[in-house]
Amino acid sequence: MTQQVQIRKYSGELEEFDIKKLIKSLRRSKADETLVQEIANEIRDRVSHGMTTKEIYRSAFRMLKSKARVSASRYKLKKALMELGPSGYPFEKFVGALLSQEGFDTKVGVIVQGNCVQHEVDVIAEKDNKHYMIECKYHSDQGRFCNVKIPLYIHSRFLDVEKQWEKQQGHKTKFHQGGVYTNTRFTTDAIQYGTCVGLMLTSWDYPKGNGLKERIDRSGLHPLTSLTTLTKAEKSKLLDKGIVLCKDISENPSFLGQIGIAKQRQKKILEDSEELCTAH
């Protein structure tokens, strides 16, 4: 019977409810398989025609949170990236940290001289012979995608910067590339154009197998907004201080005291941070 149930996606389109998809997303949380099956079966029994993917996610998250807090933190990764707002700067810092973890020398929020004009660049990353100029496009709404205008605009800026870079000593032989990182998704046109002109495109699930979700899972570099043990107000205070990673909290527990969190609660938050920081 559940085969016939149509659910509503973020885009507004209807699609058939697929329990396999739900199980796959629950397994990403590293929850115990028995719990994964239990939650999936309970949701399958409750799901009704026209129910939104958001409602399904909320139910699954609630159940996970009550039984396995850290798994719930992993499960809410996409939402946690949405919460790195409202300015978008924490997302830039997060992308910079992810690239640093992957061995790049990074600078976040820098003014770069182009051939014609100056540009404010979100992230500059260098490794070996590679030199990247990266723009970060943060959206607080999952339904907002990066359309073709974004790579068009970024590519023209990159070409101006590249001309200037090539004039620098030792840069003639370097591999220069522009890139766009977004916490949501790219439209088909954006991917087509970006690929055609040689931009590096990275979104929640693109490139396949190496999008943000996989790279965060591999590195254990979770945003602090993943933590279910922090309140929304506490997360905002930490983000305002320029702290964006669970790892930052694990390495500097004093940050929690600075924003007024009692010792008793700090222990629980730190335990979750430690566990989340473990790469898989």
PyRosetta script that sets phi, psi and omega in degrees:
from pyrosetta import init, pose_from_sequence

init()
pose = pose_from_sequence("MTQQVQIRKYSGELEEFDIKKLIKSLRRSKADETLVQEIANEIRDRVSHGMTTKEIYRSAFRMLKSKARVSASRYKLKKALMELGPSGYPFEKFVGALLSQEGFDTKVGVIVQGNCVQHEVDVIAEKDNKHYMIECKYHSDQGRFCNVKIPLYIHSRFLDVEKQWEKQQGHKTKFHQGGVYTNTRFTTDAIQYGTCVGLMLTSWDYPKGNGLKERIDRSGLHPLTSLTTLTKAEKSKLLDKGIVLCKDISENPSFLGQIGIAKQRQKKILEDSEELCTAH")
pose.set_psi(1, -40.3)
pose.set_omega(1, -178.1)
pose.set_phi(2, -62.8)
pose.set_psi(2, -19.3)
pose.set_omega(2, 179.8)
pose.set_phi(3, -58.5)
pose.set_psi(3, -31.3)
pose.set_omega(3, -174.6)
pose.set_phi(4, -85.8)
pose.set_psi(4, -11.0)
pose.set_omega(4, -174.6)
pose.set_phi(5, -71.4)
pose.set_psi(5, 124.8)
pose.set_omega(5, 178.6)
pose.set_phi(6, -101.2)
pose.set_psi(6, 129.4)
pose.set_omega(6, 178.0)
pose.set_phi(7, -114.5)
pose.set_psi(7, 158.1)
pose.set_omega(7, -175.7)
pose.set_phi(8, -99.6)
pose.set_psi(8, 124.3)
pose.set_omega(8, 179.4)
pose.set_phi(9, -79.3)
pose.set_psi(9, 172.6)
pose.set_omega(9, 178.3)
pose.set_phi(10, -58.0)
pose.set_psi(10, -33.1)
pose.set_omega(10, -178.0)
pose.set_phi(11, -73.5)
pose.set_psi(11, -11.0)
pose.set_omega(11, -178.1)
pose.set_phi(12, 99.6)
pose.set_psi(12, -15.2)
pose.set_omega(12, 179.8)
pose.set_phi(13, -73.0)
pose.set_psi(13, 154.3)
pose.set_omega(13, 175.6)
pose.set_phi(14, -96.2)
pose.set_psi(14, 142.9)
pose.set_omega(14, 173.1)
pose.set_phi(15, -144.1)
pose.set_psi(15, 159.0)
pose.set_omega(15, -179.5)
pose.set_phi(16, -69.0)
pose.set_psi(16, 136.4)
pose.set_omega(16, 176.7)
pose.set_phi(17, -65.2)
pose.set_psi(17, 129.2)
pose.set_omega(17, -177.3)
pose.set_phi(18, -123.5)
pose.set_psi(18, 107.0)
pose.set_omega(18, -177.3)
pose.set_phi(19, -63.4)
pose.set_psi(19, -28.1)
pose.set_omega(19, 179.8)
pose.set_phi(20, -63.5)
pose.set_psi(20, -39.4)
pose.set_omega(20, 178.1)
pose.set_phi(21, -61.7)
pose.set_psi(21, -44.3)
pose.set_omega(21, -179.4)
pose.set_phi(22, -62.4)
pose.set_psi(22, -45.8)
pose.set_omega(22, 179.9)
pose.set_phi(23, -60.6)
pose.set_psi(23, -41.9)
pose.set_omega(23, -179.9)
pose.set_phi(24, -60.3)
pose.set_psi(24, -45.4)
pose.set_omega(24, -178.8)
pose.set_phi(25, -68.3)
pose.set_psi(25, -33.6)
pose.set_omega(25, 178.1)
pose.set_phi(26, -70.0)
pose.set_psi(26, -36.2)
pose.set_omega(26, 178.9)
pose.set_phi(27, -65.1)
pose.set_psi(27, -31.1)
pose.set_omega(27, 177.8)
pose.set_phi(28, -59.7)
pose.set_psi(28, -23.6)
pose.set_omega(28, -177.7)
pose.set_phi(29, -77.8)
pose.set_psi(29, -5.3)
pose.set_omega(29, -178.5)
pose.set_phi(30, 64.4)
pose.set_psi(30, 22.6)
pose.set_omega(30, 176.6)
pose.set_phi(31, -71.8)
pose.set_psi(31, 158.1)
pose.set_omega(31, 177.6)
pose.set_phi(32, -58.3)
pose.set_psi(32, 138.2)
pose.set_omega(32, -175.5)
pose.set_phi(33, -58.1)
pose.set_psi(33, -36.5)
pose.set_omega(33, 178.9)
pose.set_phi(34, -61.0)
pose.set_psi(34, -43.2)
pose.set_omega(34, 179.1)
pose.set_phi(35, -66.6)
pose.set_psi(35, -40.3)
pose.set_omega(35, 178.4)
pose.set_phi(36, -56.8)
pose.set_psi(36, -48.5)
pose.set_omega(36, -178.5)
pose.set_phi(37, -66.6)
pose.set_psi(37, -39.7)
pose.set_omega(37, -180.0)
pose.set_phi(38, -60.9)
pose.set_psi(38, -47.3)
pose.set_omega(38, -179.9)
pose.set_phi(39, -66.1)
pose.set_psi(39, -44.8)
pose.set_omega(39, -178.5)
pose.set_phi(40, -60.5)
pose.set_psi(40, -43.4)
pose.set_omega(40, -179.7)
pose.set_phi(41, -66.4)
pose.set_psi(41, -39.0)
pose.set_omega(41, 179.9)
pose.set_phi(42, -64.7)
pose.set_psi(42, -41.5)
pose.set_omega(42, 179.8)
pose.set_phi(43, -68.6)
pose.set_psi(43, -40.4)
pose.set_omega(43, 178.4)
pose.set_phi(44, -58.0)
pose.set_psi(44, -39.3)
pose.set_omega(44, -179.4)
pose.set_phi(45, -71.2)
pose.set_psi(45, -24.8)
pose.set_omega(45, -176.9)
pose.set_phi(46, -94.2)
pose.set_psi(46, -23.5)
pose.set_omega(46, -171.3)
pose.set_phi(47, -62.9)
pose.set_psi(47, 138.5)
pose.set_omega(47, -178.7)
pose.set_phi(48, -134.0)
pose.set_psi(48, 162.0)
pose.set_omega(48, -176.2)
pose.set_phi(49, -57.6)
pose.set_psi(49, 132.2)
pose.set_omega(49, 177.3)
pose.set_phi(50, 86.9)
pose.set_psi(50, -5.4)
pose.set_omega(50, 178.4)
pose.set_phi(51, -63.0)
pose.set_psi(51, 144.3)
pose.set_omega(51, -176.7)
pose.set_phi(52, -89.4)
pose.set_psi(52, 156.2)
pose.set_omega(52, 177.3)
pose.set_phi(53, -62.7)
pose.set_psi(53, -28.9)
pose.set_omega(53, 179.1)
pose.set_phi(54, -64.4)
pose.set_psi(54, -42.9)
pose.set_omega(54, 179.8)
pose.set_phi(55, -65.5)
pose.set_psi(55, -40.0)
pose.set_omega(55, 179.8)
pose.set_phi(56, -64.7)
pose.set_psi(56, -44.8)
pose.set_omega(56, 178.8)
pose.set_phi(57, -59.2)
pose.set_psi(57, -45.5)
pose.set_omega(57, -178.3)
pose.set_phi(58, -60.0)
pose.set_psi(58, -43.4)
pose.set_omega(58, 179.4)
pose.set_phi(59, -62.7)
pose.set_psi(59, -46.8)
pose.set_omega(59, -178.8)
pose.set_phi(60, -62.4)
pose.set_psi(60, -42.7)
pose.set_omega(60, -179.2)
pose.set_phi(61, -62.5)
pose.set_psi(61, -44.4)
pose.set_omega(61, -179.6)
pose.set_phi(62, -59.5)
pose.set_psi(62, -45.6)
pose.set_omega(62, -179.2)
pose.set_phi(63, -64.4)
pose.set_psi(63, -43.2)
pose.set_omega(63, 179.1)
pose.set_phi(64, -61.8)
pose.set_psi(64, -45.0)
pose.set_omega(64, -176.5)
pose.set_phi(65, -60.2)
pose.set_psi(65, -35.6)
pose.set_omega(65, -177.7)
pose.set_phi(66, -74.3)
pose.set_psi(66, -21.8)
pose.set_omega(66, -176.5)
pose.set_phi(67, -111.8)
pose.set_psi(67, -30.7)
pose.set_omega(67, -175.2)
pose.set_phi(68, -150.0)
pose.set_psi(68, 88.5)
pose.set_omega(68, -172.9)
pose.set_phi(69, -54.0)
pose.set_psi(69, -47.6)
pose.set_omega(69, -175.5)
pose.set_phi(70, -70.0)
pose.set_psi(70, -34.0)
pose.set_omega(70, 175.4)
pose.set_phi(71, -63.1)
pose.set_psi(71, -38.9)
pose.set_omega(71, 177.7)
pose.set_phi(72, -62.9)
pose.set_psi(72, -37.7)
pose.set_omega(72, 177.6)
pose.set_phi(73, -63.1)
pose.set_psi(73, -40.0)
pose.set_omega(73, 178.6)
pose.set_phi(74, -69.4)
pose.set_psi(74, -38.3)
pose.set_omega(74, -177.3)
pose.set_phi(75, -64.6)
pose.set_psi(75, -31.1)
pose.set_omega(75, -175.9)
pose.set_phi(76, -91.5)
pose.set_psi(76, 18.7)
pose.set_omega(76, -175.8)
pose.set_phi(77, -53.8)
pose.set_psi(77, -45.9)
pose.set_omega(77, -178.2)
pose.set_phi(78, -60.7)
pose.set_psi(78, -43.7)
pose.set_omega(78, -179.8)
pose.set_phi(79, -67.5)
pose.set_psi(79, -36.3)
pose.set_omega(79, 180.0)
pose.set_phi(80, -61.9)
pose.set_psi(80, -37.4)
pose.set_omega(80, 177.9)
pose.set_phi(81, -67.5)
pose.set_psi(81, -33.2)
pose.set_omega(81, 177.3)
pose.set_phi(82, -65.6)
pose.set_psi(82, -29.5)
pose.set_omega(82, -175.7)
pose.set_phi(83, -83.6)
pose.set_psi(83, 1.3)
pose.set_omega(83, 178.1)
pose.set_phi(84, -81.5)
pose.set_psi(84, 44.8)
pose.set_omega(84, -175.4)
pose.set_phi(85, -122.3)
pose.set_psi(85, -164.1)
pose.set_omega(85, 1.0)
pose.set_phi(86, -86.4)
pose.set_psi(86, -8.6)
pose.set_omega(86, -171.2)
pose.set_phi(87, -80.5)
pose.set_psi(87, -23.2)
pose.set_omega(87, -175.6)
pose.set_phi(88, 91.6)
pose.set_psi(88, -18.7)
pose.set_omega(88, -179.3)
pose.set_phi(89, -64.0)
pose.set_psi(89, -42.0)
pose.set_omega(89, 177.0)
pose.set_phi(90, -57.7)
pose.set_psi(90, -33.1)
pose.set_omega(90, 178.7)
pose.set_phi(91, -66.9)
pose.set_psi(91, -39.5)
pose.set_omega(91, 176.6)
pose.set_phi(92, -60.7)
pose.set_psi(92, -45.3)
pose.set_omega(92, 179.8)
pose.set_phi(93, -61.7)
pose.set_psi(93, -39.7)
pose.set_omega(93, -179.7)
pose.set_phi(94, -63.7)
pose.set_psi(94, -45.0)
pose.set_omega(94, 178.8)
pose.set_phi(95, -62.1)
pose.set_psi(95, -42.1)
pose.set_omega(95, 177.3)
pose.set_phi(96, -59.0)
pose.set_psi(96, -43.0)
pose.set_omega(96, -179.4)
pose.set_phi(97, -66.9)
pose.set_psi(97, -38.7)
pose.set_omega(97, 179.3)
pose.set_phi(98, -63.2)
pose.set_psi(98, -43.9)
pose.set_omega(98, 179.2)
pose.set_phi(99, -68.1)
pose.set_psi(99, -36.2)
pose.set_omega(99, 176.8)
pose.set_phi(100, -61.9)
pose.set_psi(100, -43.7)
pose.set_omega(100, 179.5)
pose.set_phi(101, -60.1)
pose.set_psi(101, -30.4)
pose.set_omega(101, -179.2)
pose.set_phi(102, -89.7)
pose.set_psi(102, 11.5)
pose.set_omega(102, 171.7)
pose.set_phi(103, 96.9)
pose.set_psi(103, 9.4)
pose.set_omega(103, 178.8)
pose.set_phi(104, -90.8)
pose.set_psi(104, 150.0)
pose.set_omega(104, 167.4)
pose.set_phi(105, -86.0)
pose.set_psi(105, 122.7)
pose.set_omega(105, -174.9)
pose.set_phi(106, -125.0)
pose.set_psi(106, 150.6)
pose.set_omega(106, 171.5)
pose.set_phi(107, -131.0)
pose.set_psi(107, 135.3)
pose.set_omega(107, -178.3)
pose.set_phi(108, -111.7)
pose.set_psi(108, 134.7)
pose.set_omega(108, 176.5)
pose.set_phi(109, 65.2)
pose.set_psi(109, 61.6)
pose.set_omega(109, -177.7)
pose.set_phi(110, -116.6)
pose.set_psi(110, 150.6)
pose.set_omega(110, 175.0)
pose.set_phi(111, -91.1)
pose.set_psi(111, 124.4)
pose.set_omega(111, -177.3)
pose.set_phi(112, -119.4)
pose.set_psi(112, 135.2)
pose.set_omega(112, 177.6)
pose.set_phi(113, -81.7)
pose.set_psi(113, 124.1)
pose.set_omega(113, 174.6)
pose.set_phi(114, -94.7)
pose.set_psi(114, -176.2)
pose.set_omega(114, 178.3)
pose.set_phi(115, -68.7)
pose.set_psi(115, -37.4)
pose.set_omega(115, -178.6)
pose.set_phi(116, -102.4)
pose.set_psi(116, -47.1)
pose.set_omega(116, -176.8)
pose.set_phi(117, -139.2)
pose.set_psi(117, 171.7)
pose.set_omega(117, 174.7)
pose.set_phi(118, -83.2)
pose.set_psi(118, 151.4)
pose.set_omega(118, 178.8)
pose.set_phi(119, -131.6)
pose.set_psi(119, 141.3)
pose.set_omega(119, 172.0)
pose.set_phi(120, -92.3)
pose.set_psi(120, 116.6)
pose.set_omega(120, -175.7)
pose.set_phi(121, -108.5)
pose.set_psi(121, 134.6)
pose.set_omega(121, -176.8)
pose.set_phi(122, -65.8)
pose.set_psi(122, -50.9)
pose.set_omega(122, -179.1)
pose.set_phi(123, -141.5)
pose.set_psi(123, 130.8)
pose.set_omega(123, 170.7)
pose.set_phi(124, -109.1)
pose.set_psi(124, 128.0)
pose.set_omega(124, -178.1)
pose.set_phi(125, -130.3)
pose.set_psi(125, 134.1)
pose.set_omega(125, 179.6)
pose.set_phi(126, -131.0)
pose.set_psi(126, 138.0)
pose.set_omega(126, 173.4)
pose.set_phi(127, -154.7)
pose.set_psi(127, 131.5)
pose.set_omega(127, -178.3)
pose.set_phi(128, 52.4)
pose.set_psi(128, -118.3)
pose.set_omega(128, -177.4)
pose.set_phi(129, -101.3)
pose.set_psi(129, 11.7)
pose.set_omega(129, -174.8)
pose.set_phi(130, -104.9)
pose.set_psi(130, 137.9)
pose.set_omega(130, -177.1)
pose.set_phi(131, -135.4)
pose.set_psi(131, 115.2)
pose.set_omega(131, -174.6)
pose.set_phi(132, -114.8)
pose.set_psi(132, 142.0)
pose.set_omega(132, 171.0)
pose.set_phi(133, -113.3)
pose.set_psi(133, 113.3)
pose.set_omega(133, -172.4)
pose.set_phi(134, -117.1)
pose.set_psi(134, 132.6)
pose.set_omega(134, 173.6)
pose.set_phi(135, -106.5)
pose.set_psi(135, 138.9)
pose.set_omega(135, -179.5)
pose.set_phi(136, -109.2)
pose.set_psi(136, 125.5)
pose.set_omega(136, 179.2)
pose.set_phi(137, -111.4)
pose.set_psi(137, 103.9)
pose.set_omega(137, -176.7)
pose.set_phi(138, -97.6)
pose.set_psi(138, 134.8)
pose.set_omega(138, 174.1)
pose.set_phi(139, -126.7)
pose.set_psi(139, 139.1)
pose.set_omega(139, 178.1)
pose.set_phi(140, -91.9)
pose.set_psi(140, -1.4)
pose.set_omega(140, -178.7)
pose.set_phi(141, -121.1)
pose.set_psi(141, 121.8)
pose.set_omega(141, -176.5)
pose.set_phi(142, -60.7)
pose.set_psi(142, -24.8)
pose.set_omega(142, -178.1)
pose.set_phi(143, -80.0)
pose.set_psi(143, -7.0)
pose.set_omega(143, -178.7)
pose.set_phi(144, -93.1)
pose.set_psi(144, 117.3)
pose.set_omega(144, -179.1)
pose.set_phi(145, -100.4)
pose.set_psi(145, 164.0)
pose.set_omega(145, 173.3)
pose.set_phi(146, -85.8)
pose.set_psi(146, 116.3)
pose.set_omega(146, 180.0)
pose.set_phi(147, -89.9)
pose.set_psi(147, -178.7)
pose.set_omega(147, -173.3)
pose.set_phi(148, -62.2)
pose.set_psi(148, -24.0)
pose.set_omega(148, -179.6)
pose.set_phi(149, -61.2)
pose.set_psi(149, -33.9)
pose.set_omega(149, -176.9)
pose.set_phi(150, -64.3)
pose.set_psi(150, -58.1)
pose.set_omega(150, 178.5)
pose.set_phi(151, -61.9)
pose.set_psi(151, -30.7)
pose.set_omega(151, 177.0)
pose.set_phi(152, -59.7)
pose.set_psi(152, -49.3)
pose.set_omega(152, -177.6)
pose.set_phi(153, -67.0)
pose.set_psi(153, -44.5)
pose.set_omega(153, -178.7)
pose.set_phi(154, -64.6)
pose.set_psi(154, -40.3)
pose.set_omega(154, -177.6)
pose.set_phi(155, -63.9)
pose.set_psi(155, -40.4)
pose.set_omega(155, -179.7)
pose.set_phi(156, -66.5)
pose.set_psi(156, -37.2)
pose.set_omega(156, 176.9)
pose.set_phi(157, -66.5)
pose.set_psi(157, -43.1)
pose.set_omega(157, -179.6)
pose.set_phi(158, -60.0)
pose.set_psi(158, -42.3)
pose.set_omega(158, -178.8)
pose.set_phi(159, -60.6)
pose.set_psi(159, -36.9)
pose.set_omega(159, 178.7)
pose.set_phi(160, -67.0)
pose.set_psi(160, -42.0)
pose.set_omega(160, 179.5)
pose.set_phi(161, -68.9)
pose.set_psi(161, -42.3)
pose.set_omega(161, -178.3)
pose.set_phi(162, -58.8)
pose.set_psi(162, -41.0)
pose.set_omega(162, 179.4)
pose.set_phi(163, -57.2)
pose.set_psi(163, -41.8)
pose.set_omega(163, -179.3)
pose.set_phi(164, -70.8)
pose.set_psi(164, -42.9)
pose.set_omega(164, -180.0)
pose.set_phi(165, -58.4)
pose.set_psi(165, -41.8)
pose.set_omega(165, -176.2)
pose.set_phi(166, -65.0)
pose.set_psi(166, -18.9)
pose.set_omega(166, 178.5)
pose.set_phi(167, -80.0)
pose.set_psi(167, -16.8)
pose.set_omega(167, -177.3)
pose.set_phi(168, -76.6)
pose.set_psi(168, 152.5)
pose.set_omega(168, -178.9)
pose.set_phi(169, -61.5)
pose.set_psi(169, 132.9)
pose.set_omega(169, 177.0)
pose.set_phi(170, 79.1)
pose.set_psi(170, -0.8)
pose.set_omega(170, -176.4)
pose.set_phi(171, -93.5)
pose.set_psi(171, -14.9)
pose.set_omega(171, -175.9)
pose.set_phi(172, -57.6)
pose.set_psi(172, -37.1)
pose.set_omega(172, -176.5)
pose.set_phi(173, -94.0)
pose.set_psi(173, -3.3)
pose.set_omega(173, -178.6)
pose.set_phi(174, -75.4)
pose.set_psi(174, 154.3)
pose.set_omega(174, 175.8)
pose.set_phi(175, -91.8)
pose.set_psi(175, 114.3)
pose.set_omega(175, 179.7)
pose.set_phi(176, -105.3)
pose.set_psi(176, 140.3)
pose.set_omega(176, 178.6)
pose.set_phi(177, -151.4)
pose.set_psi(177, 143.0)
pose.set_omega(177, 174.4)
pose.set_phi(178, -93.4)
pose.set_psi(178, 156.8)
pose.set_omega(178, -179.4)
pose.set_phi(179, -149.9)
pose.set_psi(179, 156.8)
pose.set_omega(179, 175.6)
pose.set_phi(180, -128.7)
pose.set_psi(180, 127.4)
pose.set_omega(180, 174.2)
pose.set_phi(181, -113.3)
pose.set_psi(181, 131.0)
pose.set_omega(181, 175.2)
pose.set_phi(182, -133.2)
pose.set_psi(182, 149.1)
pose.set_omega(182, 179.4)
pose.set_phi(183, -86.4)
pose.set_psi(183, -4.4)
pose.set_omega(183, 176.2)
pose.set_phi(184, -109.1)
pose.set_psi(184, -122.4)
pose.set_omega(184, -178.6)
pose.set_phi(185, -137.1)
pose.set_psi(185, 165.8)
pose.set_omega(185, 175.0)
pose.set_phi(186, -99.2)
pose.set_psi(186, 148.7)
pose.set_omega(186, 172.1)
pose.set_phi(187, -75.1)
pose.set_psi(187, 165.2)
pose.set_omega(187, 180.0)
pose.set_phi(188, -59.3)
pose.set_psi(188, -42.2)
pose.set_omega(188, 178.8)
pose.set_phi(189, -61.7)
pose.set_psi(189, -40.6)
pose.set_omega(189, -179.6)
pose.set_phi(190, -62.5)
pose.set_psi(190, -42.4)
pose.set_omega(190, 179.2)
pose.set_phi(191, -66.5)
pose.set_psi(191, -42.8)
pose.set_omega(191, -178.9)
pose.set_phi(192, -61.3)
pose.set_psi(192, -47.3)
pose.set_omega(192, -178.6)
pose.set_phi(193, -68.2)
pose.set_psi(193, -48.4)
pose.set_omega(193, -178.0)
pose.set_phi(194, -58.2)
pose.set_psi(194, -43.0)
pose.set_omega(194, 179.1)
pose.set_phi(195, -65.9)
pose.set_psi(195, -42.1)
pose.set_omega(195, -177.9)
pose.set_phi(196, -60.9)
pose.set_psi(196, -41.0)
pose.set_omega(196, -177.2)
pose.set_phi(197, -92.3)
pose.set_psi(197, -0.7)
pose.set_omega(197, 175.2)
pose.set_phi(198, 85.2)
pose.set_psi(198, 28.6)
pose.set_omega(198, 174.9)
pose.set_phi(199, -83.9)
pose.set_psi(199, 148.5)
pose.set_omega(199, 173.7)
pose.set_phi(200, -87.0)
pose.set_psi(200, 118.7)
pose.set_omega(200, -178.2)
pose.set_phi(201, -111.1)
pose.set_psi(201, 129.9)
pose.set_omega(201, 179.0)
pose.set_phi(202, -136.9)
pose.set_psi(202, 125.6)
pose.set_omega(202, 177.3)
pose.set_phi(203, -131.8)
pose.set_psi(203, -170.7)
pose.set_omega(203, 179.1)
pose.set_phi(204, -50.5)
pose.set_psi(204, -45.3)
pose.set_omega(204, -177.0)
pose.set_phi(205, -130.4)
pose.set_psi(205, 25.0)
pose.set_omega(205, 178.8)
pose.set_phi(206, -133.2)
pose.set_psi(206, 139.7)
pose.set_omega(206, -4.9)
pose.set_phi(207, -65.9)
pose.set_psi(207, 154.3)
pose.set_omega(207, -177.5)
pose.set_phi(208, -54.7)
pose.set_psi(208, 126.1)
pose.set_omega(208, 178.7)
pose.set_phi(209, 84.0)
pose.set_psi(209, -8.5)
pose.set_omega(209, -179.8)
pose.set_phi(210, -140.2)
pose.set_psi(210, 29.2)
pose.set_omega(210, 176.6)
pose.set_phi(211, -78.4)
pose.set_psi(211, -176.1)
pose.set_omega(211, -178.5)
pose.set_phi(212, -58.6)
pose.set_psi(212, -42.1)
pose.set_omega(212, -175.3)
pose.set_phi(213, -60.5)
pose.set_psi(213, -43.5)
pose.set_omega(213, -179.3)
pose.set_phi(214, -68.9)
pose.set_psi(214, -40.8)
pose.set_omega(214, -177.5)
pose.set_phi(215, -67.7)
pose.set_psi(215, -33.9)
pose.set_omega(215, 177.6)
pose.set_phi(216, -70.8)
pose.set_psi(216, -43.3)
pose.set_omega(216, 178.0)
pose.set_phi(217, -59.1)
pose.set_psi(217, -43.3)
pose.set_omega(217, -177.5)
pose.set_phi(218, -67.2)
pose.set_psi(218, -40.3)
pose.set_omega(218, -173.8)
pose.set_phi(219, -87.0)
pose.set_psi(219, -19.2)
pose.set_omega(219, -176.0)
pose.set_phi(220, 73.2)
pose.set_psi(220, 15.8)
pose.set_omega(220, -175.8)
pose.set_phi(221, -91.3)
pose.set_psi(221, 73.5)
pose.set_omega(221, -176.7)
pose.set_phi(222, -85.8)
pose.set_psi(222, 143.0)
pose.set_omega(222, 175.3)
pose.set_phi(223, -69.4)
pose.set_psi(223, 148.7)
pose.set_omega(223, -178.0)
pose.set_phi(224, -64.1)
pose.set_psi(224, -19.4)
pose.set_omega(224, 178.6)
pose.set_phi(225, -66.9)
pose.set_psi(225, -11.2)
pose.set_omega(225, 176.3)
pose.set_phi(226, -71.3)
pose.set_psi(226, -27.1)
pose.set_omega(226, -172.9)
pose.set_phi(227, -65.6)
pose.set_psi(227, 126.4)
pose.set_omega(227, 179.6)
pose.set_phi(228, -84.8)
pose.set_psi(228, -10.3)
pose.set_omega(228, -177.4)
pose.set_phi(229, -87.5)
pose.set_psi(229, -5.9)
pose.set_omega(229, 176.9)
pose.set_phi(230, -104.3)
pose.set_psi(230, 144.7)
pose.set_omega(230, 176.5)
pose.set_phi(231, -81.5)
pose.set_psi(231, 165.7)
pose.set_omega(231, 179.4)
pose.set_phi(232, -59.5)
pose.set_psi(232, -42.8)
pose.set_omega(232, -178.8)
pose.set_phi(233, -64.2)
pose.set_psi(233, -39.1)
pose.set_omega(233, 179.7)
pose.set_phi(234, -67.6)
pose.set_psi(234, -39.9)
pose.set_omega(234, 177.8)
pose.set_phi(235, -61.2)
pose.set_psi(235, -44.4)
pose.set_omega(235, 179.0)
pose.set_phi(236, -59.6)
pose.set_psi(236, -42.7)
pose.set_omega(236, 179.9)
pose.set_phi(237, -62.7)
pose.set_psi(237, -41.8)
pose.set_omega(237, 179.9)
pose.set_phi(238, -67.8)
pose.set_psi(238, -42.7)
pose.set_omega(238, 178.7)
pose.set_phi(239, -62.2)
pose.set_psi(239, -38.5)
pose.set_omega(239, 178.3)
pose.set_phi(240, -62.9)
pose.set_psi(240, -26.5)
pose.set_omega(240, 179.0)
pose.set_phi(241, -85.4)
pose.set_psi(241, 0.2)
pose.set_omega(241, 179.7)
pose.set_phi(242, 86.1)
pose.set_psi(242, 14.7)
pose.set_omega(242, 179.7)
pose.set_phi(243, -98.1)
pose.set_psi(243, 122.9)
pose.set_omega(243, -175.8)
pose.set_phi(244, -124.1)
pose.set_psi(244, -12.5)
pose.set_omega(244, -174.1)
pose.set_phi(245, -113.6)
pose.set_psi(245, 149.3)
pose.set_omega(245, 172.4)
pose.set_phi(246, -60.2)
pose.set_psi(246, -37.0)
pose.set_omega(246, -179.8)
pose.set_phi(247, -58.2)
pose.set_psi(247, -38.6)
pose.set_omega(247, 179.2)
pose.set_phi(248, -60.3)
pose.set_psi(248, -39.5)
pose.set_omega(248, -178.4)
pose.set_phi(249, -70.8)
pose.set_psi(249, -42.4)
pose.set_omega(249, -179.9)
pose.set_phi(250, -61.0)
pose.set_psi(250, -40.4)
pose.set_omega(250, -176.8)
pose.set_phi(251, -80.9)
pose.set_psi(251, -22.7)
pose.set_omega(251, -180.0)
pose.set_phi(252, -134.7)
pose.set_psi(252, 73.5)
pose.set_omega(252, -177.4)
pose.set_phi(253, -58.1)
pose.set_psi(253, -20.9)
pose.set_omega(253, -178.1)
pose.set_phi(254, -62.0)
pose.set_psi(254, -22.6)
pose.set_omega(254, 178.0)
pose.set_phi(255, -56.7)
pose.set_psi(255, -35.4)
pose.set_omega(255, -177.7)
pose.set_phi(256, -67.5)
pose.set_psi(256, -41.8)
pose.set_omega(256, 178.3)
pose.set_phi(257, -65.5)
pose.set_psi(257, -35.9)
pose.set_omega(257, -178.8)
pose.set_phi(258, -62.5)
pose.set_psi(258, -27.8)
pose.set_omega(258, 179.5)
pose.set_phi(259, -100.9)
pose.set_psi(259, 13.9)
pose.set_omega(259, 171.6)
pose.set_phi(260, 86.6)
pose.set_psi(260, 23.5)
pose.set_omega(260, 178.7)
pose.set_phi(261, -87.3)
pose.set_psi(261, 128.9)
pose.set_omega(261, -178.0)
pose.set_phi(262, -64.5)
pose.set_psi(262, 148.4)
pose.set_omega(262, -178.4)
pose.set_phi(263, -50.4)
pose.set_psi(263, -43.5)
pose.set_omega(263, -178.0)
pose.set_phi(264, -54.8)
pose.set_psi(264, -47.4)
pose.set_omega(264, -179.2)
pose.set_phi(265, -74.2)
pose.set_psi(265, -30.7)
pose.set_omega(265, -179.4)
pose.set_phi(266, -55.7)
pose.set_psi(266, -38.6)
pose.set_omega(266, -177.0)
pose.set_phi(267, -58.7)
pose.set_psi(267, -47.7)
pose.set_omega(267, -178.3)
pose.set_phi(268, -64.4)
pose.set_psi(268, -43.1)
pose.set_omega(268, -179.4)
pose.set_phi(269, -63.0)
pose.set_psi(269, -43.3)
pose.set_omega(269, -178.8)
pose.set_phi(270, -67.2)
pose.set_psi(270, -38.0)
pose.set_omega(270, 177.5)
pose.set_phi(271, -60.2)
pose.set_psi(271, -46.4)
pose.set_omega(271, 179.9)
pose.set_phi(272, -63.8)
pose.set_psi(272, -41.9)
pose.set_omega(272, 179.8)
pose.set_phi(273, -60.0)
pose.set_psi(273, -46.1)
pose.set_omega(273, -179.5)
pose.set_phi(274, -58.0)
pose.set_psi(274, -48.0)
pose.set_omega(274, -176.7)
pose.set_phi(275, -66.1)
pose.set_psi(275, -39.4)
pose.set_omega(275, 179.3)
pose.set_phi(276, -67.2)
pose.set_psi(276, -32.5)
pose.set_omega(276, -177.4)
pose.set_phi(277, -70.0)
pose.set_psi(277, -13.1)
pose.set_omega(277, -178.9)
pose.set_phi(278, -73.1)
pose.set_psi(278, 119.3)
pose.set_omega(278, -179.6)
pose.set_phi(279, -69.1)
pose.set_psi(279, 149.8)
pose.set_omega(279, 179.4)
pose.set_phi(280, -120.8)
pose.dump_pdb("model.pdb")
